[in-house]
Amino acid sequence: MADDGAPLATRHPKRCLEAILRATVYYVERNVSEPALLVLAALAPGSKHGYAIIRDVEAHAGQRLGPGTLYGAISRLEGQGYIEPLDLEERGRRPYRITAAGRLAFEERLAELTRYRSALLQLAAR
């Protein structure tokens, strides 16, 4: 088929939506897991210790992270350089804070999820 100069999205909108969905699913599955995304969201406004993260996630997302899930996500995020531990607080609690790389990863993930949601809504409207 000859290229008429129109963007691919104009010539083949369904193929573009399908490509966006495939790319988004690939990204979502291989980058930041849902518990990790919830931890990043909880840390976005400021540093918190584990129990405060669990409370915030439960209050705002309606999902309870168990300690194993939480500290597994914290360990992965710390290993990726997305969060960092701070000095111990009173009662031995260790707060964590999001790093610049973590904030960027969080914002990129939100943008990907927004595109994914938009593509799903467009497909569902057909």
FENLIN-V257456 format. One record per residue. N is the residue number from 0. RES is the residue in three letters. PSI is psi in radians with two decimals (none if undefined). OMEGA is omega in whole degrees, -180 to 180 (* if undefined). D_FIRST is the distance of its C-alpha to the first C-alpha in whole Angstrom. Layout:
[[N/RES/PSI/OMEGA/D_FIRST] [N/RES/PSI/OMEGA/D_FIRST]]
This chain:
[[0/MET/2.37/-178/0] [1/ALA/2.56/178/4] [2/ASP/2.02/-179/7] [3/ASP/0.14/179/9] [4/GLY/-0.17/179/12] [5/ALA/2.59/178/12] [6/PRO/2.64/-180/14] [7/LEU/-0.68/-179/12] [8/ALA/-0.54/179/15] [9/THR/-0.71/-177/14] [10/ARG/-0.60/-175/11] [11/HIS/1.19/-175/12] [12/PRO/-0.65/-179/16] [13/LYS/-0.72/178/17] [14/ARG/-0.66/179/15] [15/CYS/-0.76/178/17] [16/LEU/-0.74/179/20] [17/GLU/-0.68/178/20] [18/ALA/-0.71/177/19] [19/ILE/-0.78/180/22] [20/LEU/-0.79/179/24] [21/ARG/-0.79/-179/24] [22/ALA/-0.69/-179/25] [23/THR/-0.79/178/28] [24/VAL/-0.75/178/29] [25/TYR/-0.83/-179/29] [26/TYR/-0.84/-177/31] [27/VAL/-0.77/-177/33] [28/GLU/-0.45/-172/34] [29/ARG/-0.04/-176/35] [30/ASN/-1.68/-173/37] [31/VAL/2.08/179/39] [32/SER/2.88/-178/41] [33/GLU/-0.84/177/42] [34/PRO/-0.67/179/45] [35/ALA/-0.70/178/45] [36/LEU/-0.71/178/43] [37/LEU/-0.69/177/46] [38/VAL/-0.79/178/48] [39/LEU/-0.72/179/46] [40/ALA/-0.71/180/46] [41/ALA/-0.57/-179/50] [42/LEU/-0.22/-177/50] [43/ALA/-0.73/-180/48] [44/PRO/-0.31/-180/51] [45/GLY/3.01/-176/54] [46/SER/2.62/180/55] [47/LYS/2.70/172/57] [48/HIS/3.00/-173/58] [49/GLY/-0.84/-177/57] [50/TYR/-0.67/178/59] [51/ALA/-0.63/177/58] [52/ILE/-0.81/179/54] [53/ILE/-0.81/-180/55] [54/ARG/-0.80/-179/56] [55/ASP/-0.78/-180/54] [56/VAL/-0.77/180/51] [57/GLU/-0.75/-178/53] [58/ALA/-0.67/-172/54] [59/HIS/-0.48/-178/50] [60/ALA/-0.17/180/48] [61/GLY/0.35/-179/50] [62/GLN/2.28/179/50] [63/ARG/2.11/175/53] [64/LEU/2.18/174/52] [65/GLY/2.83/-179/55] [66/PRO/-0.69/179/56] [67/GLY/-0.75/179/55] [68/THR/-0.79/-179/51] [69/LEU/-0.92/-175/52] [70/TYR/-0.41/171/53] [71/GLY/-0.77/178/51] [72/ALA/-0.74/179/48] [73/ILE/-0.77/-180/51] [74/SER/-0.78/179/51] [75/ARG/-0.78/-179/47] [76/LEU/-0.69/178/47] [77/GLU/-0.73/178/49] [78/GLY/-0.54/178/48] [79/GLN/-0.11/-178/45] [80/GLY/0.29/-178/47] [81/TYR/-0.43/175/46] [82/ILE/2.85/177/49] [83/GLU/2.54/178/53] [84/PRO/2.62/175/56] [85/LEU/3.10/178/59] [86/ASP/2.63/178/63] [87/LEU/2.45/175/64] [88/GLU/-3.10/174/66] [89/GLU/2.71/-178/69] [90/ARG/0.31/173/69] [91/GLY/0.29/179/67] [92/ARG/2.39/179/64] [93/ARG/2.00/175/61] [94/PRO/2.78/177/59] [95/TYR/2.69/174/55] [96/ARG/2.68/179/53] [97/ILE/2.48/177/49] [98/THR/3.02/177/48] [99/ALA/-0.71/178/46] [100/ALA/-0.66/178/43] [101/GLY/-0.71/178/44] [102/ARG/-0.72/178/43] [103/LEU/-0.80/179/40] [104/ALA/-0.72/179/39] [105/PHE/-0.83/-179/40] [106/GLU/-0.69/178/38] [107/GLU/-0.72/180/35] [108/ARG/-0.74/178/36] [109/LEU/-0.70/178/36] [110/ALA/-0.73/178/33] [111/GLU/-0.77/-180/31] [112/LEU/-0.60/177/33] [113/THR/-0.77/177/32] [114/ARG/-0.70/179/29] [115/TYR/-0.81/179/29] [116/ARG/-0.79/-180/31] [117/SER/-0.77/180/29] [118/ALA/-0.71/179/26] [119/LEU/-0.75/180/28] [120/LEU/-0.68/178/29] [121/GLN/-0.74/178/26] [122/LEU/-0.69/-178/25] [123/ALA/-0.44/-178/28] [124/ALA/-0.16/-178/28] [125/ARG/none/*/25]]
